[in-house]
Amino acid sequence: MNNLFLGFYLGIFFMILLSNILVYFYNKDKSYLYYFFMHLSILLLTLDSYEVFETSAVLAAISTLFFSFLFVKEFLNLNTYYPSINKLFLMFTLAFTGFLFILYLTDYEHLMKSIPYSFIFLALVLLGYLVYKKGYKLAIYFIIAWGVNYIFILLSDLQRIFGLNVEFIPYLAQIGNILEAVILSFALFAKTKILNEEKQESEKMLIHQSRLASMGEMLANISHQWRQPLNRIASFVMNMQLHIMDNYKNDKFLNEKLESTQKQLEYMSETIDDFTNFYQKDREKEEFFISEVIHNTLNIVDASLKVHHIEVNIIIQEDFKHLSYPKELAQVILNLIHNAKDALLSNNIQKPLITITINKNKIIVKDNANGIDESVKDKIFEPYFTTKGKSQSSGLGLYMSKMILEQHLSASINFENSTKGASFIITF
């Protein structure tokens, strides 16, 4: 029976080890590497206990703990979800495994048998729960897998420390290892799939930003080409004004038309500057007032909104400064305004209104376009989701806005339906 079970156990673990090391070489995710060495150490420990060949059970146990901790740190993305705990966790890993190694070298390894390892693994399961509550859905696999494993580690502690005789504990421990390995192998593959999807989305965002930068360069070239003709026209207008002042002082009509022409030329020049500056990428962080970004963004779309008789109302309850990238924030605001405009037009709102409120650490962009359908409100920040049809929208606007805010601007975005329309709340 022992040989049959051992063969079954070794076969499963050999496949798990092989698949994990191959996947590691494919995508370089350190979770797979730590997982491989963790289970290789467990395998050596098992072979020693079954007396297949003699190894150092103590060193194998220390190695199992060390790579278990590293795997937990990497799989749960502690550096992302709990940066402060991540550093402490790494220090604990090095200190605890170093302590065990010193016990081994100083012939005090018998003390290792009195350590209740189940408490440590329970803490790891609780850590997985905290990460899950933070929004990392894959942590549920970790909680289940290590929760099962924890039961067998607890039984082993009871037997080793208190002398409790539990029948078939060796088999139960190996079964626990198999269940944990299978569940977490599926979790690792799911993690790889998510990472690949995030990589693809990141690449698309980079392509989008590259296009914006190219557009900025193109507009800069157009600006350069237009600047001289505009200056020449402005010079012509000035000469005409001087001529009229000398010969037709009382002709108000000509003076008014020339002044109007001069203002239009200045407006065209400013518009070129606005578009050129908007599409140029920020190189360094800078401190800016939120109201400035809002006003500069509206200069870009003002003409488009006026054509459709859409009124924009800016309410500054309490302006504030922020240190980041103003043009990236402008892209987000522009996306929200375009979405509001599309909603207002598609719903044929009689008195279309967009209200932008600045208050303390929030920007609220609100419209009166009757809101977003409750059945889809949980999907609006997902990539490729759109209510406009694939031919009219890529479905990346709100998703990219969310990514820009979270990754570059230290902000978040939420959505609420009100009695009259939709409200998007940006919180810094």
C-alpha positions as CSV (number, residue, x, y, z in Angstrom):
1,M,0.0,0.0,0.0
2,N,2.9,2.4,0.9
3,N,4.6,1.8,-2.5
4,L,1.3,2.2,-4.4
5,F,0.5,5.5,-2.6
6,L,4.1,6.7,-2.9
7,G,4.1,6.0,-6.7
8,F,0.8,7.9,-7.1
9,Y,2.1,10.8,-5.0
10,L,5.4,11.0,-6.9
11,G,3.7,10.9,-10.3
12,I,1.4,13.8,-9.5
13,F,4.3,15.9,-8.0
14,F,6.6,15.2,-10.9
15,M,4.0,16.5,-13.3
16,I,3.3,19.6,-11.1
17,L,7.1,20.3,-10.8
18,L,7.7,19.9,-14.5
19,S,4.8,22.1,-15.6
20,N,5.7,24.9,-13.1
21,I,9.4,25.1,-14.1
22,L,8.5,25.1,-17.8
23,V,6.0,27.9,-17.3
24,Y,8.6,29.8,-15.3
25,F,11.0,29.7,-18.2
26,Y,8.2,30.8,-20.5
27,N,7.0,33.9,-18.6
28,K,9.6,34.5,-15.9
29,D,7.0,34.9,-13.2
30,K,8.9,34.2,-9.9
31,S,5.8,32.7,-8.3
32,Y,6.4,29.6,-10.4
33,L,10.1,29.4,-9.5
34,Y,9.4,29.6,-5.7
35,Y,6.5,27.2,-6.1
36,F,8.8,24.7,-7.9
37,F,11.5,24.8,-5.2
38,M,8.9,24.7,-2.4
39,H,7.5,21.5,-3.7
40,L,10.9,20.1,-4.6
41,S,11.8,20.5,-1.0
42,I,8.6,18.8,0.1
43,L,9.3,16.0,-2.3
44,L,12.8,15.5,-0.8
45,L,11.3,15.5,2.7
46,T,8.7,12.9,1.7
47,L,11.4,10.6,0.0
48,D,13.4,10.8,3.2
49,S,10.4,9.9,5.4
50,Y,9.6,6.9,3.1
51,E,13.3,5.9,3.2
52,V,13.5,5.8,-0.6
53,F,16.9,7.5,-0.2
54,E,18.4,9.4,2.7
55,T,18.4,13.3,2.6
56,S,18.7,15.9,5.3
57,A,15.1,16.1,6.6
58,V,15.9,19.3,8.6
59,L,17.5,21.1,5.6
60,A,14.6,20.0,3.4
61,A,12.1,21.4,6.0
62,I,14.0,24.7,6.3
63,S,14.0,25.0,2.5
64,T,10.3,24.2,2.3
65,L,9.5,27.0,4.8
66,F,11.9,29.5,3.0
67,F,10.4,29.0,-0.4
68,S,6.9,28.8,1.0
69,F,7.3,32.3,2.4
70,L,8.8,33.6,-0.9
71,F,5.9,32.1,-2.8
72,V,3.3,33.7,-0.6
73,K,5.0,37.1,-0.9
74,E,5.0,36.8,-4.7
75,F,1.7,35.1,-5.3
76,L,-0.3,37.5,-3.1
77,N,1.4,40.6,-4.7
78,L,2.2,42.0,-1.3
79,N,4.4,44.6,-2.9
80,T,1.3,46.0,-4.5
81,Y,-1.4,45.5,-1.9
82,Y,0.6,45.8,1.3
83,P,4.0,47.5,0.6
84,S,4.8,48.0,4.3
85,I,3.9,44.4,5.2
86,N,5.9,43.2,2.2
87,K,9.2,44.6,3.6
88,L,8.4,43.2,7.1
89,F,7.4,39.8,5.6
90,L,10.7,39.6,3.7
91,M,12.7,40.5,6.9
92,F,10.7,37.8,8.9
93,T,11.4,35.2,6.2
94,L,15.1,35.8,6.2
95,A,15.3,36.0,10.1
96,F,13.2,33.0,10.8
97,T,14.8,30.7,8.2
98,G,18.2,32.0,9.4
99,F,17.3,31.1,13.0
100,L,16.3,27.6,12.0
101,F,19.5,27.2,10.1
102,I,21.6,28.3,13.1
103,L,19.7,25.7,15.2
104,Y,20.7,23.1,12.7
105,L,24.4,24.1,12.6
106,T,24.6,24.3,16.4
107,D,23.1,20.8,17.0
108,Y,20.0,22.3,18.6
109,E,17.7,21.1,15.8
110,H,15.6,19.2,18.3
111,L,14.2,22.6,19.4
112,M,12.7,22.9,15.9
113,K,10.2,20.1,16.8
114,S,8.7,22.3,19.5
115,I,7.8,25.2,17.2
116,P,4.1,25.3,16.4
117,Y,4.3,25.9,12.6
118,S,0.5,25.8,12.3
119,F,0.4,29.3,13.9
120,I,2.6,30.6,11.2
121,F,0.6,29.0,8.4
122,L,-2.6,30.3,9.9
123,A,-1.2,33.8,9.8
124,L,-0.4,33.3,6.1
125,V,-4.0,32.2,5.4
126,L,-5.2,35.3,7.3
127,L,-2.8,37.4,5.2
128,G,-4.4,35.9,2.1
129,Y,-7.8,36.9,3.3
130,L,-6.7,40.5,3.8
131,V,-5.3,40.7,0.3
132,Y,-8.6,39.2,-1.0
133,K,-10.5,41.9,0.8
134,K,-8.2,44.4,-0.9
135,G,-9.6,43.2,-4.3
136,Y,-7.2,40.5,-5.4
137,K,-9.7,37.8,-6.4
138,L,-7.1,35.1,-7.0
139,A,-6.3,35.1,-3.3
140,I,-9.4,33.0,-2.7
141,Y,-7.5,30.0,-4.3
142,F,-4.7,30.6,-1.9
143,I,-7.1,30.7,1.1
144,I,-8.7,27.4,0.1
145,A,-5.5,25.6,-0.7
146,W,-3.5,26.7,2.3
147,G,-6.5,26.4,4.5
148,V,-6.7,22.7,3.6
149,N,-2.9,22.4,4.1
150,Y,-3.2,24.2,7.5
151,I,-5.4,21.5,8.9
152,F,-2.8,18.8,8.2
153,I,0.0,21.0,9.6
154,L,-2.1,21.5,12.7
155,L,-2.6,17.7,13.1
156,S,1.2,17.2,12.6
157,D,1.9,19.8,15.3
158,L,-0.5,18.1,17.7
159,Q,1.2,14.8,17.1
160,R,4.8,16.1,17.3
161,I,4.4,18.5,20.2
162,F,1.6,17.0,22.4
163,G,2.1,13.3,21.3
164,L,-1.5,13.0,19.9
165,N,-1.7,9.8,18.0
166,V,-3.7,10.5,14.8
167,E,-4.0,7.4,12.5
168,F,-2.9,7.8,8.9
169,I,-1.3,11.3,9.5
170,P,1.5,10.5,6.9
171,Y,-1.2,9.8,4.3
172,L,-3.3,12.8,5.3
173,A,-0.3,15.1,5.1
174,Q,0.6,13.9,1.6
175,I,-3.1,14.2,0.5
176,G,-3.1,17.7,1.8
177,N,0.0,18.5,-0.2
178,I,-1.6,17.1,-3.3
179,L,-4.8,19.1,-2.9
180,E,-2.8,22.3,-2.1
181,A,-0.5,21.8,-5.1
182,V,-3.4,21.1,-7.6
183,I,-5.5,24.1,-6.4
184,L,-2.6,26.5,-6.5
185,S,-1.4,25.2,-9.9
186,F,-4.7,26.2,-11.3
187,A,-4.4,29.6,-9.5
188,L,-1.0,30.2,-11.0
189,F,-2.3,29.5,-14.5
190,A,-5.2,31.9,-13.8
191,K,-2.7,34.5,-12.6
192,T,-0.6,34.1,-15.8
193,K,-3.7,34.6,-17.9
194,I,-4.6,37.8,-16.0
195,L,-1.0,39.0,-16.3
196,N,-1.0,38.4,-20.0
197,E,-4.3,40.3,-20.3
198,E,-2.9,43.2,-18.2
199,K,0.2,43.2,-20.4
200,Q,-1.9,43.4,-23.6
201,E,-4.0,46.3,-22.1
202,S,-0.8,48.1,-21.0
203,E,0.6,47.7,-24.5
204,K,-2.6,49.1,-26.0
205,M,-2.4,52.1,-23.6
206,L,1.2,52.7,-24.6
207,I,0.1,52.6,-28.3
208,H,-2.7,55.0,-27.5
209,Q,-0.2,57.4,-25.7
210,S,2.2,57.0,-28.6
211,R,-0.6,58.1,-31.0
212,L,-1.3,61.1,-28.8
213,A,2.4,62.0,-28.8
214,S,2.5,61.6,-32.6
215,M,-0.6,63.8,-32.9
216,G,1.1,66.4,-30.7
217,E,4.1,66.4,-33.1
218,M,1.9,66.7,-36.1
219,L,0.0,69.6,-34.6
220,A,3.4,71.2,-33.7
221,N,4.3,71.0,-37.4
222,I,1.0,72.4,-38.4
223,S,1.4,75.2,-35.9
224,H,4.8,76.0,-37.3
225,Q,3.4,76.1,-40.8
226,W,0.4,78.2,-39.9
227,R,2.2,80.6,-37.6
228,Q,3.9,82.7,-40.3
229,P,0.8,83.1,-42.6
230,L,-1.2,84.1,-39.5
231,N,1.4,86.7,-38.5
232,R,1.4,88.1,-42.0
233,I,-2.4,88.4,-42.0
234,A,-2.2,90.1,-38.6
235,S,0.3,92.5,-40.1
236,F,-1.9,93.2,-43.1
237,V,-4.8,93.9,-40.7
238,M,-2.6,96.3,-38.6
239,N,-1.5,98.2,-41.7
240,M,-5.2,98.5,-42.8
241,Q,-6.1,99.8,-39.4
242,L,-3.3,102.4,-39.6
243,H,-4.5,103.4,-43.1
244,I,-8.1,103.7,-42.0
245,M,-7.0,105.8,-39.0
246,D,-5.2,108.2,-41.4
247,N,-7.9,108.4,-44.1
248,Y,-11.2,107.1,-42.7
249,K,-11.2,108.1,-39.0
250,N,-15.0,108.2,-38.9
251,D,-15.7,104.9,-40.6
252,K,-16.7,102.7,-37.6
253,F,-17.8,99.8,-39.7
254,L,-14.3,99.1,-41.1
255,N,-12.6,99.6,-37.7
256,E,-15.0,97.2,-36.0
257,K,-14.5,94.5,-38.7
258,L,-10.8,94.8,-38.6
259,E,-10.8,94.6,-34.8
260,S,-13.0,91.5,-35.0
261,T,-10.6,90.0,-37.6
262,Q,-7.7,90.7,-35.3
263,K,-9.4,88.9,-32.4
264,Q,-10.2,85.9,-34.6
265,L,-6.6,85.6,-35.6
266,E,-5.5,85.7,-32.0
267,Y,-8.1,83.1,-31.2
268,M,-6.8,80.8,-34.0
269,S,-3.3,81.2,-32.8
270,E,-4.3,80.4,-29.2
271,T,-6.3,77.4,-30.3
272,I,-3.3,76.0,-32.2
273,D,-1.2,76.4,-29.0
274,D,-3.9,74.8,-26.9
275,F,-4.1,71.7,-29.1
276,T,-0.3,71.4,-29.4
277,N,0.3,71.7,-25.7
278,F,-2.6,69.3,-24.9
279,Y,-1.2,66.4,-27.0
280,Q,2.4,66.8,-25.9
281,K,3.3,64.3,-23.2
282,D,4.2,65.5,-19.7
283,R,7.9,64.7,-19.0
284,E,8.0,65.5,-15.3
285,K,5.6,65.9,-12.5
286,E,4.5,69.4,-11.7
287,E,2.3,71.1,-9.2
288,F,-0.9,72.6,-10.6
289,F,-4.3,73.9,-9.7
290,I,-7.1,71.5,-10.7
291,S,-9.2,74.4,-12.0
292,E,-6.4,75.3,-14.5
293,V,-6.6,71.8,-16.0
294,I,-10.4,72.0,-16.3
295,H,-10.4,75.4,-18.0
296,N,-7.6,74.4,-20.4
297,T,-9.4,71.2,-21.3
298,L,-12.6,73.0,-22.0
299,N,-10.8,75.3,-24.4
300,I,-10.1,72.2,-26.5
301,V,-13.8,71.1,-26.7
302,D,-15.6,74.4,-26.3
303,A,-16.4,74.9,-30.0
304,S,-17.7,71.3,-30.3
305,L,-20.0,71.7,-27.3
306,K,-21.4,75.1,-28.4
307,V,-22.3,73.6,-31.9
308,H,-24.6,71.2,-30.1
309,H,-25.8,73.9,-27.6
310,I,-24.4,72.0,-24.6
311,E,-23.9,74.2,-21.6
312,V,-20.9,73.6,-19.3
313,N,-21.1,74.9,-15.7
314,I,-17.9,74.9,-13.6
315,I,-18.5,75.1,-9.9
316,I,-15.3,75.7,-7.8
317,Q,-16.3,75.1,-4.2
318,E,-12.7,74.6,-3.0
319,D,-9.9,74.5,-5.5
320,F,-6.7,72.5,-4.7
321,K,-3.2,71.8,-6.0
322,H,-1.9,68.4,-7.1
323,L,1.6,67.2,-7.9
324,S,1.4,64.9,-11.0
325,Y,0.9,65.1,-14.7
326,P,-1.6,67.8,-15.7
327,K,-2.0,66.6,-19.4
328,E,-2.8,63.1,-18.3
329,L,-5.5,64.5,-16.0
330,A,-6.7,66.6,-19.0
331,Q,-7.1,63.4,-21.1
332,V,-9.3,61.9,-18.4
333,I,-11.5,65.0,-18.1
334,L,-11.7,65.1,-21.9
335,N,-12.9,61.5,-22.0
336,L,-15.6,62.2,-19.4
337,I,-16.8,65.3,-21.3
338,H,-16.9,63.4,-24.6
339,N,-18.9,60.5,-22.9
340,A,-21.3,63.1,-21.4
341,K,-21.7,64.8,-24.7
342,D,-22.4,61.5,-26.5
343,A,-25.0,60.6,-23.9
344,L,-26.7,64.0,-24.1
345,L,-26.9,63.8,-27.9
346,S,-28.1,60.2,-28.1
347,N,-30.9,60.8,-25.6
348,N,-32.0,64.0,-27.3
349,I,-31.9,66.1,-24.1
350,Q,-33.6,69.4,-24.6
351,K,-31.4,71.5,-22.3
352,P,-28.1,69.6,-22.3
353,L,-25.9,70.4,-19.3
354,I,-22.5,69.2,-18.1
355,T,-21.6,70.3,-14.5
356,I,-18.0,70.1,-13.3
357,T,-17.5,70.6,-9.6
358,I,-14.2,71.0,-7.8
359,N,-14.3,70.5,-4.1
360,K,-11.4,69.8,-1.7
361,N,-9.9,66.5,-3.2
362,K,-12.6,65.7,-5.7
363,I,-13.6,66.4,-9.2
364,I,-17.2,65.6,-10.1
365,V,-18.3,65.5,-13.8
366,K,-22.1,65.3,-14.0
367,D,-24.6,65.4,-16.9
368,N,-28.4,65.4,-17.2
369,A,-28.6,62.6,-19.8
370,N,-30.8,60.3,-17.6
371,G,-28.0,58.2,-16.3
372,I,-26.5,54.8,-17.1
373,D,-28.6,51.6,-17.2
374,E,-28.3,49.8,-13.8
375,S,-27.8,46.5,-15.5
376,V,-24.4,47.6,-17.0
377,K,-23.1,50.1,-14.4
378,D,-20.7,47.5,-12.9
379,K,-19.1,46.9,-16.3
380,I,-18.4,50.5,-17.5
381,F,-14.8,50.5,-16.4
382,E,-14.0,47.1,-18.0
383,P,-11.9,47.2,-21.2
384,Y,-13.9,47.0,-24.5
385,F,-17.2,47.5,-22.9
386,T,-19.3,50.1,-24.7
387,T,-23.0,51.0,-24.9
388,K,-22.4,52.9,-28.2
389,G,-21.7,50.0,-30.5
390,K,-18.3,48.7,-31.6
391,S,-18.3,50.9,-34.8
392,Q,-18.7,54.1,-32.7
393,S,-16.5,53.3,-29.7
394,S,-13.5,51.1,-28.8
395,G,-14.8,50.7,-25.2
396,L,-11.4,51.8,-23.8
397,G,-12.1,55.4,-22.8
398,L,-13.3,54.8,-19.2
399,Y,-10.9,51.9,-18.7
400,M,-7.9,53.9,-19.8
401,S,-9.1,56.9,-17.7
402,K,-9.2,54.5,-14.7
403,M,-5.8,53.2,-15.4
404,I,-4.3,56.7,-15.8
405,L,-5.8,57.9,-12.6
406,E,-4.8,54.9,-10.5
407,Q,-1.3,54.3,-12.0
408,H,-0.1,57.8,-12.8
409,L,-2.1,60.3,-10.8
410,S,-2.6,58.6,-7.4
411,A,-6.4,58.9,-7.7
412,S,-9.5,56.8,-8.1
413,I,-12.7,57.1,-10.1
414,N,-16.2,56.0,-9.1
415,F,-19.6,56.3,-10.7
416,E,-23.1,57.2,-9.4
417,N,-26.5,57.6,-11.0
418,S,-28.5,60.6,-9.9
419,T,-32.1,61.6,-10.5
420,K,-31.1,63.4,-13.7
421,G,-28.0,61.8,-15.0
422,A,-24.6,60.2,-14.4
423,S,-21.9,61.5,-12.1
424,F,-18.2,60.5,-12.3
425,I,-16.3,61.2,-9.1
426,I,-12.5,61.5,-9.2
427,T,-10.9,61.4,-5.8
428,F,-7.2,62.3,-5.1
